[in-house]
């Protein structure tokens, strides 16, 4: 199956196509306040990707916040009401602070 964002196929256990790296948000950092919400055990997009993006945002003095969801996967643990409330509160606070 071809990933629409990267325009390339991903097969478990195979080397990752360079197009995935080119599609990474880290290559498009701009002065736009950025909220990152990421599960720490995400097996689709590793949590480390958010920490790398966080470092790039910090280096470029872009306002950001990384909200780690401990023990959550790619679904952000939305089966857990506490996670849903945390996510909702973080998004609301972010929009209230930076939304126009």
C-alpha positions in Angstrom: 0.0 0.0 0.0 1.3 3.4 -0.9 1.4 6.1 1.8 -0.4 9.2 0.4 1.9 11.7 2.3 5.2 10.1 1.3 4.1 8.8 -2.1 5.9 5.5 -1.4 5.2 2.1 0.0 6.2 1.0 3.4 6.7 -2.7 4.1 7.5 -3.9 7.6 11.0 -5.3 7.9 12.2 -3.5 4.7 14.4 -0.4 4.5 12.4 2.8 4.7 12.1 4.6 1.4 13.9 8.0 1.4 10.6 9.7 0.4 9.4 9.1 4.0 12.3 11.2 5.3 11.6 13.9 2.8 7.9 14.1 3.9 8.9 14.5 7.6 7.7 17.6 9.3 11.2 18.3 10.6 12.0 19.4 7.0 9.3 22.0 7.0 9.8 23.8 10.4 8.6 27.4 10.2 7.7 30.0 12.7 4.3 28.5 13.4 3.4 27.6 17.0 3.4 23.8 17.1 1.7 21.5 19.5 2.9 17.9 19.5 0.9 15.2 21.2 2.6 11.8 21.0 2.2 8.4 22.6 5.4 7.1 24.1 5.0 3.6 22.7 3.7 4.5 19.2 4.9 1.7 16.9 3.9 3.5 13.7 5.7 6.8 14.3 8.3 6.4 17.0 8.1 8.9 19.9 11.7 9.8 19.2 10.5 11.6 16.0 8.6 14.1 18.2 11.7 14.6 20.3 13.8 15.3 17.2 11.1 17.7 15.9 11.0 19.3 19.4 14.8 20.0 19.2 14.5 21.6 15.8 11.6 23.8 16.9 13.6 24.8 20.0 16.8 25.5 17.9 14.7 27.8 15.6 13.0 29.5 18.5 9.5 28.4 17.4 6.9 28.2 20.2 6.1 24.6 20.8 4.9 22.2 23.4 5.4 18.4 23.4 2.8 16.5 25.4 4.0 12.9 25.9 1.2 10.3 26.5 3.0 7.7 28.6 2.1 4.2 27.6 -0.1 5.3 24.6 0.4 4.1 21.1 -0.4 5.7 17.7 -4.1 6.1 18.8 -3.0 8.3 21.7 -4.7 6.0 24.1 -8.1 7.5 23.3 -9.8 4.5 24.9 -8.7 6.0 28.2 -10.9 8.9 29.3 -8.0 10.6 31.1 -6.0 10.8 27.8 -9.0 12.1 26.0 -9.5 14.9 28.6 -5.8 15.7 28.6 -5.7 15.9 24.8 -8.8 18.0 24.7 -7.5 20.4 27.4 -4.1 20.8 25.7 -5.7 21.5 22.3 -8.2 24.0 23.8 -5.4 25.8 25.7 -3.2 25.9 22.6 -6.0 27.3 20.4 -6.9 29.9 23.0 -3.3 31.0 23.3 -2.2 31.0 19.6 -5.5 30.8 17.6 -6.5 33.9 15.6 
